[in-house]
């Protein structure tokens, strides 16, 4: 089955150009194509006033629709996204969703938040594992509406920990090349555990 079309609602637009194969049943649905949300009111949909509209185009190829059987490759570009009134630019995503885990990368190239994230979120056990590296080139809190003070952060965050947190569980969060600054001061630290 080929799905090729557009829909428009009060929430925004949706377009799809995707091939679907249901020959092994709906639980093993196979798909390959492109899906776009255009000016979709994410905040309204999720009932979160901090979120506004989003425009995202994704290429998706895979099989399965449940956490137990999904095996999908997703890549895309978010060209329009607002959070707490700030409009973010240039967000790229690339992920493999398989075996109850997401192995992926996110790149933000906004003038007030530049970062590269690579990591795994694994929900295959009774707990969630977060194993990632986030290389933060610049994170300017005031323009993003996250703080009233003009503070910037950069550094590399390396993490492996489990949620929910349990006594006796090993986990780590390490920040290297940390730099905190405001208009009057700069604080640098090689490593923080």
N, C-alpha and C positions, 0 to 999 in steps of 0.2 A: 504494500500500500504506500502510495506517495502522498504526503500531506504538504501542500503548497498553497499558502494563503495568508490573509491578514484579517485581524479582528481589531475592532476599536470599541472601548467601553469607557465608562466614567473613570476607571482606574488608569487607563492608558492604552497603548497599542501593543499588539503581539503579532509577529509575523514568523512563519515557519516554512522552511524548505527542507523536508526531512523524509527519509524513507523508513518505513516501519515494516518489520517482519514478525508476524504473530503465529508462524507455522508451528512453533513449539509451545504455544499457549501464551496467555497474557503475562504470566509470571516470568517467562523467558523472552519477553519482548526484546527484539533487536532494533537498533535505531542508528541512523547515520545522517547527519545533516546540520543545518544551522537554525538556531532559534534566536529571535531578537525581541527584547522588551523595549518599547520606545516611550519615554516619558511616563513610565509606570509609577503610580503613586504607592511606593513601597510603604511609607509611613501609614497611610490609610489602611492598606491591606494588612499590615502587622499591628495596627493600632498603637503605633509608636510616634508621638509628635516630634521626636528628634530627627526622624528620617523624612526625607522629602521624595522627590522623583528620581528615578534611575533609568538610564538608557544603557543596555548591555547587549552585546552580540556574542553568542557562543557557538562554537563548533562542538558537536557532541557525537561520539561514536562508541557504541557499546551494546551491552546486553544485560537484561535484568532490571527490575524496578524496586526490589526490596533490599534492605541492608544485608540480608543473608545471601543474595545471589547477584548483586550488581557487579559489573565489571565494565567501567566506562572511562573514557578519556574525554576530558572537557578542557577546552581552551577558549579564551575570550578576552574581550576588551570592554571595560566600563568607561564610557565616554562622558557620562553625566551622572553625578552622584552627590547628594547633599546630606550632611549630617550637622545638626545643631546650627543650621543657617549657613554653613560654609560649603561652597561648591568645590569638590575635589576634581582634579584632572588626571587623566592618564593612569588608569589602573588596569594592569594585565593579570590574568589568572591562567594557570596551567595545572591540571590535576589529573591524577589517576585515582578513581574511586573503586576499591576492590577489597574483598575480604574484611568488610567492616572497618575499613580505614581509608583515609584520604591522604595521599602522598602528593604534595603539590608545592607550587611556587606562586607568590604574589609579588608584583612589583608596583610600587606607587612612585610616580614621578611628578608629584605636585610641587609647586614652589615652596610650600610650607611643610611638606611631609614627603621625604624621599627615603624609600626603604626597599630592601629586597628580603623577602621571607622565603625560606625553604624548609619544609618539614613534613612531619607525619602526625596526624591525629588518628589514633587507633582506639576504636570502641569495641574491639572483639572480645574483651574480657569483662569482668564485673566492674571494672574501672576504666577510665579513659586515660590514655597515655598521650602526652603532649611532648613531642621530641622535635625541636626546631632550632634554627638559627635565623635571627633577624638582624640584618646589617642596616642600621639606621644612620643614614648620611646626615639628615637634618629633620628635626621634629620641633617646629615652632608653635608652642602651645597657645599663645595669645591670639594670633590670627585665626586659629582653628576654633576659637571660642571655648577652649578647654580650661583656661586660666585667665585671671584678670592681669597678672603680671607678665612681663615680656621675658619669657624663659625659653631657651633652646636646648635641645638634648641631641647628642649623637653618641654612637657606640655600637658594639656588637653584643647582642643578647643571645646566649646559648642556653638552651633549657632542655631538660628531660625530667618530667615529673608526672605524677598520677593524681587523678581526681576521682572520687573525693579523696582528700588527704587522709592518710591513716597513720597512726603511731607505728613507728618502726619501718616504714617504707622509705627506701632510698629515693632520692630525687635531687636535682640540682638546677640552680639558675645562676648563671655566671654572666657578668657584664665586663667586657674588655674595651679598652680605648674609650672609656667613658669621658664625656665632656658635657658639663652643664654650664650655661652662660646666661647672663642677663646684660643689660647695657653697661653695667659698672664692673662686673666681675666675671672671671672664668675659673671654673673648677675642673681639674683633670685628674683622672685616676687610671692607672694601667689595668687594674683588675679588681672586681668586687664580686664576692661569692655570696 
